[in-house]
């Protein structure tokens, strides 16, 4: 067994690997950037090494520096986690050449499966069904458009070196192809350093089914059944579950056997995931499920497989890397119950899921179920990395039980002042269509406005929050409790001697509101107090309740003609010039944050009167980009 391992990653996956390694008696080494100097993964490991400044390109993506850290600390092996260098074949080779153990598949398998076009060709030779598409070397825009027309719209433009939902664009018609191709290539170049693309036929009612596979150095390969990752936004998984609903045994056997064939075709070793797209217009059928790609690493959603099989996949990775055979044979593996996972992100659904960065003054995660996290209260969500806060995982005897438990877990998430997507996740889990397993990968996009609209706070909740505000003013027992406890406390079921008329004037998210105090009534919804204000949390959605001490100044917004950066990011393109006349909805500026592009469009017809941004600018949130003057008809 390996005696020591360096984890070449950060956040929740680094903490996850450290926990299993510690259980096995393996010494752990963490690496961290300056932004993560006080991060939980750096503190949790037995040893830690600084590897550079915050940008990933100057720290977590510097393979040479990571290998030096492993040698310096005496680590025998390197576990890459997921993301960063986990699917970098050159890095894997360098690790092996340095005399270290690579906790992952052979570099040859990474290289073969990392390029989507080569992988599809190999799968076709291995009798694994693949989607119709174009894999050619000719990458000229004219050729790609002609091939797209042959395939038939809609088509999916996909970076051959892509992953994680980046470098992908759905194109509905020929007139959109040129812009979609350019945007896809630009994002792919930024994220992966390679702007080559392939084309695939877009399946009209797609479901995303993937199979967990595992191989060892003794020629053994098994699958650990399937996961359903259909609920996605911009090709990024949101909710994952195992097993897949509607999967009969015959179809399961066909898809899982095909996944094992795919693994054997590249002499795969370690943990991997074979991803398929299925026609969800009717019952799942083996004849309507096609190979998309293989991820040659541990997946973000691996906990749901662990929950239904009772297998610790990280332990298997470490054992296989140590030269041991797989701990179980195929006949020893079975499914027990149902599991679901929700990805909790620092983002604001009400503003188009813009990343929310900053200090986590408050972090309240649910007590029940499994929570994999790599942040802590008082820590920071950095603009340099993926904004994941944690993964919430539930298990139940039935799918409905797992779904209900996960929705309740999302209800009980609170972060402040950093925003999160818990309310959106809770609502999504309670959608009747999802309860009926009647969704496709486009479901979120098709219902985005409704899913992201914050609900109205209940009168009962506002009354309870207002009562707590008055209790704080009176400096009663609860105010004393707040002062003696940590910055935030969960308060419920409190009592208050209310004013005679039982009415109160408050501010709800800065807007005046009259409410009836909740007098002598217990209240179970979560209330958090901070600096004299109250955060009311209802089904994962936060509301700021305060007394009208002052009225916040009006801030400039797009209606005033001033366009500002809605999040930290870099300017990737500018579509207008000073003095240009533009129409409402025209593209103004494209920003990139978290390696995803965000288009800023004109809020009305007008003229650009001032242009302050330049391509390549790195901007903090709120930076003034341009001003425009409305044009009205005479």
Backbone torsions as a table, in degrees:
resi	resn	phi	psi	omega
1	UNK	NA	139.5	174.2
2	UNK	-53.6	139.4	-179.3
3	UNK	-96.7	-24.8	-178.8
4	UNK	-152.5	146.2	-177.7
5	UNK	-142.1	137.7	171.8
6	UNK	-98.0	133.3	178.8
7	UNK	-99.5	111.7	-176.4
8	UNK	-86.9	59.2	-176.4
9	UNK	-161.8	-170.2	-176.3
10	UNK	-145.8	-178.9	170.5
11	UNK	64.8	-151.2	-172.0
12	UNK	-65.1	-33.7	-178.4
13	UNK	-70.9	-34.3	175.9
14	UNK	-64.7	-43.6	177.3
15	UNK	-63.2	-38.8	-179.7
16	UNK	-61.9	-46.6	-179.7
17	UNK	-66.5	-40.1	-179.8
18	UNK	-60.9	-41.5	-178.8
19	UNK	-61.1	-46.3	179.5
20	UNK	-68.0	-42.0	179.0
21	UNK	-59.6	-42.4	179.0
22	UNK	-62.8	-40.6	178.0
23	UNK	-59.7	-33.9	-179.3
24	UNK	-87.6	0.6	-179.5
25	UNK	79.0	21.1	-179.4
26	UNK	-94.2	129.5	176.7
27	UNK	-69.6	139.8	-175.6
28	UNK	-118.5	145.9	176.4
29	UNK	-126.9	128.5	176.7
30	UNK	-104.4	153.7	170.4
31	UNK	-117.9	150.4	-178.3
32	UNK	-149.9	150.0	172.6
33	UNK	-90.9	173.8	178.1
34	UNK	-59.0	-32.9	179.2
35	UNK	-68.4	-21.6	-176.6
36	UNK	-111.3	20.4	-176.0
37	UNK	-57.9	-31.0	-178.9
38	UNK	-113.4	19.9	-178.2
39	UNK	-73.1	152.7	-178.4
40	UNK	-56.7	-37.5	-176.8
41	UNK	-66.1	-33.0	179.0
42	UNK	-70.4	-34.5	179.5
43	UNK	-78.8	-29.7	-175.0
44	UNK	-74.2	-31.3	-176.5
45	UNK	-72.6	161.3	177.6
46	UNK	-70.0	-29.0	178.5
47	UNK	-145.8	156.6	178.7
48	UNK	-146.7	150.7	-175.0
49	UNK	-134.2	129.4	173.6
50	UNK	-73.2	134.8	-178.2
51	UNK	-121.9	1.5	176.3
52	UNK	150.3	-177.5	178.6
53	UNK	-71.2	174.5	-172.3
54	UNK	-56.9	-44.7	-176.1
55	UNK	-55.0	135.2	-177.5
56	UNK	-58.7	-35.0	-179.5
57	UNK	-64.5	-17.9	-179.8
58	UNK	-109.8	10.4	-179.0
59	UNK	-147.7	-85.1	-172.1
60	UNK	-67.9	-15.8	178.0
61	UNK	-100.4	5.5	178.5
62	UNK	-92.0	88.4	-177.0
63	UNK	-57.5	-41.4	-178.3
64	UNK	-61.0	-42.1	-178.8
65	UNK	-68.1	-36.1	178.7
66	UNK	-66.7	-42.0	177.5
67	UNK	-63.5	-40.5	176.8
68	UNK	-61.5	-39.0	178.7
69	UNK	-64.7	-39.0	178.3
70	UNK	-63.1	-45.1	179.7
71	UNK	-66.1	-41.6	-177.8
72	UNK	-62.3	-35.6	-177.0
73	UNK	-95.1	-0.6	178.8
74	UNK	77.2	20.2	178.4
75	UNK	-71.5	139.1	179.4
76	UNK	-84.9	-28.5	-170.1
77	UNK	-137.5	161.7	174.6
78	UNK	-126.2	125.0	174.3
79	UNK	-105.4	121.7	-173.7
80	UNK	-85.6	-8.3	-174.6
81	UNK	65.6	-138.6	172.9
82	UNK	-130.7	157.3	-174.2
83	UNK	75.3	-170.3	-179.3
84	UNK	47.2	-115.0	-173.7
85	UNK	-99.7	12.0	-172.2
86	UNK	-64.4	-28.3	179.6
87	UNK	-118.1	32.3	178.5
88	UNK	-100.6	104.6	-175.8
89	UNK	-63.1	-36.2	179.4
90	UNK	-63.7	-40.0	178.1
91	UNK	-66.0	-43.3	178.7
92	UNK	-59.3	-42.3	178.1
93	UNK	-63.8	-41.1	-179.9
94	UNK	-64.3	-37.7	177.1
95	UNK	-61.1	-47.3	-178.5
96	UNK	-65.8	-43.2	179.4
97	UNK	-63.8	-26.0	179.2
98	UNK	-79.9	1.5	179.4
99	UNK	83.3	15.9	179.2
100	UNK	-102.5	160.6	178.2
101	UNK	-89.6	128.6	178.4
102	UNK	-94.2	115.9	179.8
103	UNK	-86.3	77.4	-177.2
104	UNK	-180.0	-177.4	-178.3
105	UNK	-72.8	166.1	177.5
106	UNK	-59.9	145.0	177.7
107	UNK	-53.5	-34.3	-179.9
108	UNK	-62.6	-38.7	178.8
109	UNK	-69.1	-40.5	177.9
110	UNK	-60.9	-45.3	-177.1
111	UNK	-65.0	-44.4	-178.3
112	UNK	-65.1	-47.0	-175.3
113	UNK	-84.3	-12.5	-179.3
114	UNK	-74.0	-26.7	176.7
115	UNK	-96.8	113.7	-170.0
116	UNK	-59.8	-35.0	-178.3
117	UNK	-69.8	-44.9	178.9
118	UNK	-64.8	-38.9	-179.8
119	UNK	-63.1	-43.0	179.8
120	UNK	-64.6	-38.8	178.2
121	UNK	-62.3	-42.5	179.2
122	UNK	-65.7	-39.6	179.9
123	UNK	-65.6	-37.1	176.9
124	UNK	-62.0	-39.6	178.7
125	UNK	-68.8	-27.3	-179.3
126	UNK	-91.0	11.1	178.0
127	UNK	63.9	36.4	173.2
128	UNK	-103.0	123.4	-175.0
129	UNK	-63.6	135.4	-178.1
130	UNK	-127.0	156.4	179.8
131	UNK	-74.3	147.5	175.3
132	UNK	-61.4	144.4	-179.9
133	UNK	179.5	-167.3	179.9
134	UNK	-123.5	125.9	-178.2
135	UNK	-120.0	15.6	-170.0
136	UNK	-70.7	163.6	179.7
137	UNK	-78.3	-27.8	-178.9
138	UNK	-70.0	110.2	-175.5
139	UNK	-106.2	15.7	179.7
140	UNK	-67.6	143.2	-179.5
141	UNK	-54.7	-38.4	-179.0
142	UNK	-65.7	-42.5	179.0
143	UNK	-65.7	-44.5	-179.0
144	UNK	-62.6	-40.6	178.5
145	UNK	-65.9	-41.3	179.1
146	UNK	-62.7	-40.9	179.1
147	UNK	-67.2	-37.0	177.9
148	UNK	-62.3	-39.6	179.1
149	UNK	-67.7	-33.3	176.4
150	UNK	-66.4	-42.5	-180.0
151	UNK	-64.9	-41.1	-177.9
152	UNK	101.6	126.8	179.6
153	UNK	-75.7	149.5	3.0
154	UNK	-77.7	151.1	176.2
155	UNK	-126.4	161.6	176.0
156	UNK	-111.3	123.4	173.9
157	UNK	-93.0	125.8	-172.2
158	UNK	-135.2	131.1	175.6
159	UNK	-63.3	132.0	-178.0
160	UNK	-67.5	-24.2	178.9
161	UNK	-103.6	17.3	-171.6
162	UNK	-78.5	-179.8	179.2
163	UNK	167.7	163.0	177.2
164	UNK	66.2	20.7	179.4
165	UNK	81.6	-0.2	-178.3
166	UNK	-93.3	150.0	179.6
167	UNK	71.3	38.9	179.2
168	UNK	-136.1	136.3	177.4
169	UNK	-141.6	130.5	172.8
170	UNK	-88.9	131.3	-177.8
171	UNK	-120.7	120.7	-173.5
172	UNK	-84.4	-31.0	-175.2
173	UNK	-152.4	163.5	-173.7
174	UNK	-59.5	-35.0	-177.0
175	UNK	-65.8	-20.4	-179.2
176	UNK	-93.5	-8.7	-167.1
177	UNK	-63.5	-46.1	-175.2
178	UNK	-59.9	-46.9	-179.9
179	UNK	-66.2	-40.9	180.0
180	UNK	-65.0	-40.0	179.1
181	UNK	-64.3	-46.1	-179.1
182	UNK	-61.8	-44.0	179.9
183	UNK	-64.5	-43.2	179.3
184	UNK	-61.2	-46.6	-179.0
185	UNK	-64.2	-39.9	-179.5
186	UNK	-63.8	-44.8	179.2
187	UNK	-66.9	-39.9	179.7
188	UNK	-64.2	-41.0	179.5
189	UNK	-63.3	-40.9	-179.1
190	UNK	-69.2	-42.0	-174.4
191	UNK	-81.9	-34.8	-170.9
192	UNK	-125.5	-6.4	-178.6
193	UNK	73.0	16.2	-176.8
194	UNK	-147.3	121.3	-176.9
195	UNK	-104.5	15.2	176.0
196	UNK	-71.2	143.6	-177.4
197	UNK	-130.1	163.1	168.6
198	UNK	-125.6	167.3	179.1
199	UNK	-119.6	141.0	175.8
200	UNK	-133.4	149.0	172.8
201	UNK	-66.4	130.2	177.2
202	UNK	-79.9	120.3	178.0
203	UNK	-77.4	124.9	-169.1
204	UNK	-62.6	-38.5	179.6
205	UNK	-121.5	65.9	-170.3
206	UNK	-79.0	143.1	165.9
207	UNK	-119.5	145.7	-178.2
208	UNK	-104.5	111.8	178.8
209	UNK	-117.9	134.2	178.4
210	UNK	-134.1	155.3	-176.3
211	UNK	-122.3	128.9	175.5
212	UNK	-80.2	122.8	177.5
213	UNK	-119.8	160.6	179.8
214	UNK	-148.9	138.5	176.4
215	UNK	-133.6	161.2	176.0
216	UNK	-127.4	-177.5	-178.5
217	UNK	-84.9	8.6	-178.9
218	UNK	-111.7	12.5	176.7
219	UNK	86.1	9.3	-179.7
220	UNK	-92.9	137.2	176.6
221	UNK	-138.1	136.3	177.1
222	UNK	-137.8	165.5	168.3
223	UNK	-115.1	154.1	176.2
224	UNK	-117.1	40.7	174.2
225	UNK	71.9	-172.7	-169.5
226	UNK	-107.3	163.0	171.2
227	UNK	-126.7	150.9	174.2
228	UNK	-109.3	120.0	-178.7
229	UNK	-122.6	40.4	-173.2
230	UNK	-69.3	-37.9	-177.7
231	UNK	-72.3	106.5	-175.1
232	UNK	-136.2	157.2	172.7
233	UNK	-132.3	120.5	-176.1
234	UNK	53.9	43.4	177.7
235	UNK	67.3	11.6	177.7
236	UNK	-104.6	127.5	-177.0
237	UNK	-65.6	142.0	-177.6
238	UNK	-117.4	-52.4	176.9
239	UNK	-123.6	133.7	177.2
240	UNK	-126.0	151.3	179.2
241	UNK	-148.0	158.5	175.5
242	UNK	-146.4	136.1	-3.1
243	UNK	-75.1	-175.4	178.9
244	UNK	-82.6	131.4	178.1
245	UNK	-65.1	142.5	178.7
246	UNK	79.0	9.8	-179.0
247	UNK	-90.6	110.3	176.0
248	UNK	-83.3	168.5	-173.0
249	UNK	-64.9	-36.3	-178.8
250	UNK	-66.0	-44.3	179.0
251	UNK	-67.7	-40.4	177.5
252	UNK	-59.0	-46.4	-179.4
253	UNK	-61.2	-41.1	-178.2
254	UNK	-65.9	-47.3	-175.9
255	UNK	-71.9	-38.7	-179.4
256	UNK	-71.0	-35.7	176.4
257	UNK	-66.2	-39.3	176.9
258	UNK	-63.0	-38.2	179.2
259	UNK	-64.9	-39.8	177.9
260	UNK	-66.2	-38.7	175.4
261	UNK	-59.9	-40.2	179.1
262	UNK	-62.3	-42.8	179.8
263	UNK	-65.2	-42.4	179.9
264	UNK	-65.8	-31.5	-177.2
265	UNK	-62.6	-24.1	-179.9
266	UNK	-116.3	17.9	-179.2
267	UNK	50.6	52.2	-171.6
268	UNK	-70.9	141.7	176.7
269	UNK	-131.9	134.7	178.7
270	UNK	96.0	-161.8	-177.4
271	UNK	-88.7	136.1	177.3
272	UNK	-152.4	162.8	180.0
273	UNK	-130.7	127.2	176.0
274	UNK	-100.6	120.0	-173.7
275	UNK	-102.2	136.2	-178.9
276	UNK	-125.5	153.4	170.3
277	UNK	-112.7	134.8	-176.5
278	UNK	-120.2	147.4	173.8
279	UNK	-77.4	110.2	-176.6
280	UNK	-94.2	16.2	-178.6
281	UNK	-72.5	-17.1	178.6
282	UNK	-148.3	-165.0	178.3
283	UNK	-57.9	142.9	177.7
284	UNK	-56.6	134.5	-176.1
285	UNK	-139.4	132.9	-177.9
286	UNK	-59.0	-26.1	179.7
287	UNK	-78.9	-6.6	-178.5
288	UNK	-125.2	36.8	176.5
289	UNK	-130.5	126.3	-173.2
290	UNK	-127.0	145.9	176.5
291	UNK	-64.6	136.3	173.4
292	UNK	-109.9	-55.6	-177.1
293	UNK	-166.8	170.4	174.7
294	UNK	-123.0	129.9	175.0
295	UNK	-96.8	116.4	-171.8
296	UNK	-91.7	59.2	-176.7
297	UNK	-168.7	179.1	170.5
298	UNK	-74.3	141.1	-178.6
299	UNK	-93.3	154.8	174.8
300	UNK	-55.3	-38.6	-173.6
301	UNK	-89.1	15.2	-177.7
302	UNK	-58.8	-25.4	-179.2
303	UNK	-59.6	-30.9	-179.1
304	UNK	-67.5	-33.4	175.1
305	UNK	-67.5	-40.7	177.8
306	UNK	-61.2	-38.8	-176.4
307	UNK	-68.5	-34.2	-177.4
308	UNK	-90.5	-15.7	-178.7
309	UNK	-109.1	-16.4	-176.5
310	UNK	73.4	17.3	-177.8
311	UNK	-103.6	136.1	171.6
312	UNK	-91.0	103.4	-174.8
313	UNK	-66.6	-31.7	177.0
314	UNK	-68.1	-38.6	175.9
315	UNK	-61.2	-42.9	177.0
316	UNK	-60.7	-41.7	178.4
317	UNK	-58.0	-45.9	-177.6
318	UNK	-69.2	-36.9	178.7
319	UNK	-68.7	-44.0	179.5
320	UNK	-64.3	-42.0	178.4
321	UNK	-64.1	-24.9	177.4
322	UNK	-81.2	-2.8	178.7
323	UNK	97.8	1.3	-179.2
324	UNK	-78.7	153.7	173.3
325	UNK	-73.7	166.2	177.0
326	UNK	-55.3	136.3	-178.0
327	UNK	-63.7	-24.2	-178.7
328	UNK	-135.9	152.6	172.8
329	UNK	-93.0	169.4	-176.0
330	UNK	-57.5	-40.9	-178.0
331	UNK	-69.4	-14.1	179.5
332	UNK	-86.4	-8.4	-175.5
333	UNK	-99.8	137.6	179.7
334	UNK	-150.9	167.4	-178.5
335	UNK	-100.9	131.6	175.4
336	UNK	-126.3	115.0	176.1
337	UNK	72.7	-156.7	-176.2
338	UNK	-137.9	145.1	179.4
339	UNK	-134.3	148.0	176.9
340	UNK	-137.1	150.3	178.4
341	UNK	-133.1	138.2	174.2
342	UNK	-119.5	136.4	179.6
343	UNK	-92.4	111.8	-179.9
344	UNK	-89.1	116.2	-176.2
345	UNK	-115.7	152.8	172.3
346	UNK	-84.2	87.2	-178.0
347	UNK	-157.4	161.0	-176.2
348	UNK	-114.1	104.6	-179.3
349	UNK	-59.1	-30.3	-176.6
350	UNK	-72.9	-13.9	178.8
351	UNK	-118.6	35.8	178.2
352	UNK	74.6	26.5	177.5
353	UNK	63.9	32.5	175.6
354	UNK	-64.3	139.9	179.6
355	UNK	-59.3	143.8	177.3
356	UNK	-118.1	114.6	-175.5
357	UNK	-117.0	163.4	178.5
358	UNK	133.2	-167.4	-175.7
359	UNK	-80.1	134.4	176.6
360	UNK	-87.8	78.4	177.3
361	UNK	-59.3	-34.0	179.0
362	UNK	-127.1	133.9	172.9
363	UNK	-144.4	104.4	178.1
364	UNK	-118.2	111.1	179.6
365	UNK	-108.5	153.8	-175.1
366	UNK	-63.7	150.6	-179.7
367	UNK	-81.9	-36.4	-177.0
368	UNK	-83.8	158.3	178.4
369	UNK	76.3	-170.3	-179.7
370	UNK	-101.4	134.6	177.7
371	UNK	-127.8	115.7	174.9
372	UNK	-102.5	116.9	-176.9
373	UNK	-140.8	160.8	177.9
374	UNK	-133.2	20.3	178.2
375	UNK	-128.8	168.0	178.9
376	UNK	-145.4	160.5	176.8
377	UNK	-59.1	134.7	-177.0
378	UNK	94.4	-15.3	177.3
379	UNK	-81.2	-177.0	-176.9
380	UNK	-123.5	144.4	167.4
381	UNK	-91.4	116.7	-172.5
382	UNK	-90.3	146.2	175.1
383	UNK	-75.2	-5.4	-175.0
384	UNK	-86.5	-16.0	-173.0
385	UNK	-132.0	175.0	176.3
386	UNK	-55.7	134.2	-172.8
387	UNK	-85.0	30.3	178.9
388	UNK	-70.3	132.0	174.9
389	UNK	-90.8	-48.1	179.9
390	UNK	-166.9	173.8	171.3
391	UNK	-116.8	129.7	177.8
392	UNK	-104.0	124.8	-174.4
393	UNK	-126.7	132.5	178.2
394	UNK	-122.1	158.7	176.0
395	UNK	-139.0	141.3	177.9
396	UNK	-148.8	168.8	177.4
397	UNK	-65.5	-37.8	-179.0
398	UNK	-121.9	167.6	176.8
399	UNK	-62.3	-41.6	-177.7
400	UNK	-65.7	-35.9	178.5
401	UNK	-66.8	-43.9	178.2
402	UNK	-62.8	-41.2	-179.8
403	UNK	-64.1	-45.4	-179.4
404	UNK	-63.2	-42.0	-179.9
405	UNK	-65.8	-37.9	-179.6
406	UNK	-70.5	-38.5	177.4
407	UNK	-61.7	-41.7	178.1
408	UNK	-64.5	-39.0	177.3
409	UNK	-61.1	-42.2	178.8
410	UNK	-65.7	-34.1	177.3
411	UNK	-55.7	-33.6	-169.1
412	UNK	-100.1	21.4	176.6
413	UNK	-93.6	135.1	173.8
414	UNK	-138.9	129.9	169.1
415	UNK	-131.9	147.6	179.7
416	UNK	-161.6	138.1	-0.8
417	UNK	-81.5	-4.7	176.2
418	UNK	-61.5	134.9	178.5
419	UNK	-82.3	162.4	176.1
420	UNK	-146.2	171.2	-176.1
421	UNK	-102.3	19.9	-174.5
422	UNK	-61.1	-42.8	-179.9
423	UNK	-63.0	-40.6	176.1
424	UNK	-61.2	-44.1	180.0
425	UNK	-64.0	-44.0	-179.8
426	UNK	-61.7	-42.6	179.3
427	UNK	-65.3	-41.1	-179.5
428	UNK	-62.2	-42.5	-179.6
429	UNK	-65.4	-25.3	-178.7
430	UNK	-95.4	0.6	176.4
431	UNK	-60.6	134.8	-179.6
432	UNK	-62.2	-36.6	179.1
433	UNK	-61.7	-40.3	178.4
434	UNK	-71.3	-38.8	176.8
435	UNK	-58.8	-34.6	179.2
436	UNK	-87.3	1.2	-176.8
437	UNK	56.3	38.3	-178.5
438	UNK	-114.0	60.6	-178.7
439	UNK	-131.9	160.6	173.7
440	UNK	-125.6	178.3	-179.2
441	UNK	-65.3	-17.2	179.5
442	UNK	-93.2	2.6	-172.8
443	UNK	-60.3	-47.0	-178.5
444	UNK	-62.3	-46.5	179.3
445	UNK	-60.5	-36.3	-178.6
446	UNK	-71.5	-23.9	-176.1
447	UNK	-123.1	25.9	-169.6
448	UNK	-60.7	-46.5	-176.2
449	UNK	-58.8	-45.7	-178.9
450	UNK	-67.7	-41.0	-177.5
451	UNK	-68.2	-28.1	-174.2
452	UNK	-100.5	-4.9	179.4
453	UNK	-77.4	121.3	-177.9
454	UNK	-67.2	135.9	-179.0
455	UNK	-70.4	168.6	174.7
456	UNK	-80.3	135.0	178.2
457	UNK	-63.8	140.6	-179.8
458	UNK	-72.0	150.4	177.6
459	UNK	-61.8	-37.4	178.8
460	UNK	-62.8	-43.5	179.8
461	UNK	-65.2	-43.9	179.3
462	UNK	-65.0	-37.2	177.7
463	UNK	-63.5	-40.8	178.4
464	UNK	-66.0	-42.7	179.9
465	UNK	-64.2	-42.9	178.9
466	UNK	-63.9	-38.9	178.4
467	UNK	-61.5	-40.3	178.5
468	UNK	-65.4	-38.0	177.5
469	UNK	-59.7	-45.2	179.8
470	UNK	-68.9	-33.2	176.5
471	UNK	-63.4	-39.0	178.2
472	UNK	-64.3	-42.1	-179.7
473	UNK	-62.2	-36.2	-178.6
474	UNK	-79.4	-4.6	178.8
475	UNK	55.7	42.4	-179.0
476	UNK	-81.3	-163.8	-175.3
477	UNK	-57.6	-38.5	-175.5
478	UNK	-73.3	-34.3	175.9
479	UNK	-66.4	-38.0	176.6
480	UNK	-64.4	-41.1	178.4
481	UNK	-61.3	-40.8	178.9
482	UNK	-62.0	-42.4	-177.9
483	UNK	-69.3	-31.2	-176.3
484	UNK	-85.1	-23.3	-176.6
485	UNK	-87.8	-169.5	176.1
486	UNK	-68.1	178.9	-173.9
487	UNK	-55.1	-36.4	-178.4
488	UNK	-120.7	146.4	175.7
489	UNK	-135.9	151.4	172.4
490	UNK	-93.2	122.8	-177.4
491	UNK	-121.6	132.7	176.9
492	UNK	-151.8	155.1	175.2
493	UNK	68.1	22.3	-179.5
494	UNK	-78.1	162.7	178.1
495	UNK	-123.5	153.3	-174.2
496	UNK	-148.3	138.3	170.1
497	UNK	-84.7	100.9	-170.7
498	UNK	-80.8	162.3	172.3
499	UNK	-55.9	158.8	-173.5
500	UNK	-58.3	-41.7	-177.8
501	UNK	-82.2	-8.3	175.2
502	UNK	63.0	17.9	-179.8
503	UNK	-111.9	150.6	179.7
504	UNK	-141.8	147.0	175.7
505	UNK	-105.8	120.5	-175.7
506	UNK	-130.3	177.1	168.9
507	UNK	-115.7	129.1	175.2
508	UNK	-108.7	110.6	-174.4
509	UNK	52.0	38.7	175.7
510	UNK	88.2	-6.6	-178.6
511	UNK	-103.6	137.7	-179.0
512	UNK	-60.0	144.6	-178.8
513	UNK	-157.3	136.8	173.3
514	UNK	-100.3	133.3	-178.6
515	UNK	-136.1	162.1	173.4
516	UNK	-96.6	126.3	-178.7
517	UNK	-65.2	145.5	176.8
518	UNK	-88.5	96.6	-171.8
519	UNK	-98.6	124.6	176.2
520	UNK	56.8	34.5	178.6
521	UNK	-125.0	127.6	175.3
522	UNK	-66.6	148.1	-177.8
523	UNK	-140.2	127.6	-171.4
524	UNK	-97.7	-18.7	179.6
525	UNK	-64.4	147.6	-171.7
526	UNK	-71.1	132.8	175.4
527	UNK	-125.4	133.8	179.6
528	UNK	-127.2	134.3	178.9
529	UNK	-109.4	141.7	-177.5
530	UNK	-154.0	118.6	175.0
531	UNK	53.5	38.3	176.2
532	UNK	85.8	-8.0	174.9
533	UNK	-103.5	169.9	179.9
534	UNK	-127.6	134.4	171.6
535	UNK	-100.4	117.9	175.3
536	UNK	-95.7	127.2	-178.5
537	UNK	-119.3	118.4	179.6
538	UNK	-126.1	114.0	-178.6
539	UNK	52.1	43.2	175.3
540	UNK	87.3	-10.1	-177.9
541	UNK	-96.9	126.8	-178.2
542	UNK	-92.1	148.7	176.0
543	UNK	-135.5	130.6	178.9
544	UNK	-92.5	118.4	-179.1
545	UNK	-114.7	126.3	-177.2
546	UNK	-142.4	162.3	174.2
547	UNK	-83.4	147.5	-174.5
548	UNK	-76.5	66.9	178.5
549	UNK	-74.4	-37.6	178.9
550	UNK	-152.2	164.3	177.5
551	UNK	-105.6	120.8	-179.2
552	UNK	-59.3	145.8	177.0
553	UNK	-66.6	143.2	175.9
554	UNK	-66.8	134.7	178.2
555	UNK	-98.4	151.0	175.7
556	UNK	-64.2	139.5	174.6
557	UNK	-137.0	-174.6	-174.9
558	UNK	-63.1	-27.4	-178.5
559	UNK	-66.9	-22.8	-179.5
560	UNK	-82.3	-7.1	-177.6
561	UNK	95.7	0.0	177.4
562	UNK	-102.5	122.8	179.0
563	UNK	-104.7	122.3	-179.7
564	UNK	-117.5	162.9	178.1
565	UNK	-72.3	120.2	-177.0
566	UNK	-78.3	-6.3	178.2
567	UNK	-160.7	163.9	175.0
568	UNK	-64.3	140.2	179.8
569	UNK	176.8	-174.9	179.1
570	UNK	-118.5	148.8	179.6
571	UNK	-82.6	119.1	-179.0
572	UNK	-100.8	-25.8	176.9
573	UNK	-159.3	150.9	176.7
574	UNK	-126.4	121.3	-172.5
575	UNK	-96.9	-0.9	-176.3
576	UNK	-131.0	165.3	175.2
577	UNK	-123.9	157.6	176.8
578	UNK	-60.7	132.1	-179.4
579	UNK	93.3	-8.2	-177.7
580	UNK	-72.8	145.2	173.2
581	UNK	-91.6	134.0	-177.1
582	UNK	-133.7	157.8	178.8
583	UNK	-104.8	155.5	176.4
584	UNK	-55.1	130.4	180.0
585	UNK	94.2	-10.1	177.7
586	UNK	-65.9	145.4	176.9
587	UNK	-68.6	131.1	178.0
588	UNK	-103.8	-63.0	-174.9
589	UNK	-141.6	143.7	174.5
590	UNK	-110.9	127.1	177.7
591	UNK	-110.0	154.1	173.9
592	UNK	-121.0	127.5	175.5
593	UNK	-139.8	138.2	-177.4
594	UNK	54.2	32.0	179.7
595	UNK	62.3	24.3	173.7
596	UNK	-122.6	141.8	-178.0
597	UNK	-88.5	144.0	178.1
598	UNK	-130.4	122.1	-177.2
599	UNK	-94.5	127.9	175.0
600	UNK	-100.5	126.8	-174.4
601	UNK	-119.0	159.0	-177.0
602	UNK	-66.9	131.0	180.0
603	UNK	-81.9	-12.3	178.6
604	UNK	-161.6	170.1	173.7
605	UNK	-67.5	137.3	-179.6
606	UNK	-175.7	-169.0	179.4
607	UNK	-125.0	136.4	177.5
608	UNK	-74.8	113.0	-177.0
609	UNK	-97.7	-20.7	-179.2
610	UNK	-153.0	127.4	178.4
611	UNK	-120.8	114.5	-171.0
612	UNK	-109.2	-12.2	-175.2
613	UNK	-100.8	156.8	175.5
614	UNK	-133.1	151.2	177.9
615	UNK	-59.9	133.3	-179.9
616	UNK	98.1	-12.2	178.8
617	UNK	-61.2	134.6	172.1
618	UNK	-98.4	116.5	-169.0
619	UNK	-120.8	140.3	170.1
620	UNK	-78.0	165.3	177.7
621	UNK	-60.6	139.8	176.7
622	UNK	88.7	2.2	-180.0
623	UNK	-67.8	133.9	178.5
624	UNK	-71.5	122.6	-176.4
625	UNK	-100.0	-45.0	179.8
626	UNK	-163.1	165.2	172.2
627	UNK	-126.4	150.9	179.2
628	UNK	-140.8	149.4	-179.2
629	UNK	-109.2	131.3	180.0
630	UNK	-64.5	148.4	175.9
631	UNK	-114.5	122.8	178.7
632	UNK	-111.3	149.5	-180.0
633	UNK	-71.9	140.8	-180.0
634	UNK	-68.8	NA	NA
